[in-house]
Amino acid sequence: MSQGSIILKLISLPISIILICLGIMTILGGHITPGGGFQGGAMIASGIILSVLVYGIGNSPFELSHTYIEVLESVGALGFVIFGLIGLFVGGFYLYNVGTDILNVVPQTIQSVLHYPDVTNAGIIPYLNIFVGLKVFAGLSAIAIAFAGFKKYVEEEGE
């Protein structure tokens, strides 16, 4: 049983939520700001890990099952591979940035009048950031939850 202080339990949930939201913002803005999928995924995982450390493995407000983490990690890896193969088939190279032509935000008429390249479209880079973030978040969270579960198992065996 985790016997953490009431102050830790009171403050860790808001901090965990802030870390998770900051990680999501880092992933979604990674194509225009420093950061991206790996950094954002690590931030989200740190929010989950903080919650697991303070509340314990069975009492955490962010209770993630093994199946849920496994599915998230698989979606992240599969999405990255699928976008890489789309780039390979459309552009001839693995992870070729094909989205700049397909996902155009600024209409071509405005671009031709103003004579500037389209800098508002990052193509598939934001999607790759999302998939990398899912993979990193799920992987780091799974490691921490496995260690916490092992600790709980060892404590129960000792009693």
N, C-alpha and C positions, 0 to 999 in steps of 0.2 A: 504494500500500500504506500502510495506517495503521501507523505505528511508535510507538504509545502506550507509556507506561511500564507495567511489570508491576504497579505499585501501583495505577494507574488501572484496569487491567483486573481486578484482584483485588477492588477495592472497588465498582466501578460496577455489577456484576451484582446484588449484594445491595441496593444503593440503588435500582436500577431495579425490582426485585421489590417493595420496600417502597413505592415511589411508585405502582406499579400497584395494589397492594392498598389503599393509602390512597385512591386514586381510586375504586376499586370501592366502598369503604365510604362515601365521600362521595356517590356516586350513589345508593346504596341507602338512605342515611339522609337524603337531601336534603329529604324532605317534613316532617321533624320537627326538623332541625338546619340551621344556616346552610350553604349550599352547595347542590349539586344536580347536574344533568346537565352543565352547562357547566363548572363548576369540576372535577368529577370526571373528565370527559373530557380536560380540559387536564392534569390530574395523570397520567393514564394515558399520554397522549401524551408528557409530559415524561420518563417512564420509558423509553419506546421511543426517544425522541430521544437521551437520555443514552447508551443502549446503542449506537445507531448512530454517535454521535460518537466514542465511545471505541474500539469494535471495528472500525468501518468498515462499508461498505454490504454487503459480501459475507460478513463474518465475524460479524455480530451474532447473539447467541443468540436474539433475537426477530426472526427473518427473516419479514417480511411481504411477500407478493407483491402485485403491482398488482391482480390479480383479487380477492384476499382483502380488501384495503382497499376496493376498489370495491363489493364485496358488503356489507361492514359499513356503509359510508356509505349505500348504497341501502336497507338494512334500517332504519337509523335514520330516514331521511327518510320512507320509506313507512309505517313504524309510527306516526310522529307524524301524518301525514296521515290514516291510517285511524282512529286514535283521535279525531282532530278531527271526522271525518265521522260517526263513531258518536255523538258528542255532538250534532252537528247534527241527525241524524235522530231521536234519542231525546229530546233536551231542547230542540231548537229553536235552539240556538246552537252555533257552531263551538267545539270544545274544552270543551263543557259537561261538568261533572264528574258523569257518570252513575254512576260506580262506587260512590258512597256508599250507594245503595240496593241494588245488586247484590252487592257484596263486603263485606257486613256481618260484622265479626269478633265483636263482642259481641252475644249474642242479645237480641232485643227485650224478653223478659221481665225480664232483669236490668236493662236500661235503664229500663223502666217502674217497677220496684220502687225503684231508686235515684234516679230523677228527674234524670238528667243526660243531655245529648246525647252521641252517639257520637263521641268524639274519637280513637278508635283507628283509624279508617278514613279514609284520605286519598283514596279513590276511584281515579281514573286518574292522579293526579299522580305516584306512583312509577314507573308505566309510561312516562309522558312523560319523566321524568328519565332512564330507561334509554335511550330512543331518542335523546334529545338528547345524552347521554353518548357513545353509539356514533357519532353524526354528528360531534361535535367531536373525539373521539379519532381517528377515521379521517381527517378533514380535516387536522388538524394533523400527524399522522404522515405522511400522503401528501406534504405540503409539504416536510417535513424530509427524507424519503427521496428525493424528487425532487431537492432541492438536493445531497444527498450523492452521488446518482448522476451528476448533472451535474459535480460536482467530480471524481469518479473518471474520467469521460469526458474532461475537460479535461486531467487529469494523464496519461492514457494517450496522448492526442494529442500532448502535449509531448515524450514520450519517443521 
